[in-house]
Amino acid sequence: MLCRKGSEFSKGTKNKLARESAYHCSNPVCRKLIYHDGIFGHIIGASKSGPRGDPSMDPDELKDESNGLYLCFSCEKTVDAQPEIYPVKMLQNWKRLNKEQMSELRKKLLKDSKMSETIKAQKKEIKQQANTIQDQMNAIKEQDKTFQKLQASNCRLGKQNKENERRADKAEKTIQELEERLAKQEEDLEEVRGILKTAEEYIQTITKKFQEKLFPIPTNSTKGWFFF
Ligand SMILES: [Zn+2]
């Protein structure tokens, strides 16, 4: 369609219109994804004698964002070819629907983004908890190593204690044997003393008898003893 001079959409407005429908055809029945080859149609026709034309509109009103609609090539041709089926009111409804859907989409994206942030925060928290648990596990492992070392040390001490006890038992037994031997020697010594005493008594008896034989004591006097 031929546009009136000055009613063409600016580049900025075209970008807004494309974003308004999220780069999809604004016809709700079509909704074709169009990145680069979309058509920026006028809701109120830009041509005075063309479809949906309004001679009272000036070019500034016609090129306003509110009068633009992003369509695929096929839908734009269909809409312009059958203005009685696709009147201004219907195209305005399509635009309104676009805006509502975009608003819903933005809300959903925002919500998803917040959820994503929450999930990220939860993941971070879980990671921190996992790190804390890992640190605790490491500390427990270190304590376990220390405990095992202590156990090994206790085991060595226990063996040493048993060895010491065994040596002490042996020493006690040796002392006991020595005491027994000493007691036996004392008994033997006592016996020898007895023998010596008997021998000494015997010698004394023999000596006395011998003296009596050599130097008999007079029966009626003790003068003989004083002679010596
Ligand atoms: Zn279309």
Boltz pocket constraint, residues with backbone or C-beta under 6 A from the ligand:
constraints:
  - pocket:
      binder: B
      contacts: [[A, 25], [A, 26], [A, 27], [A, 30], [A, 31], [A, 32], [A, 71], [A, 72], [A, 73], [A, 74], [A, 75], [A, 76]]
      max_distance: 6.0
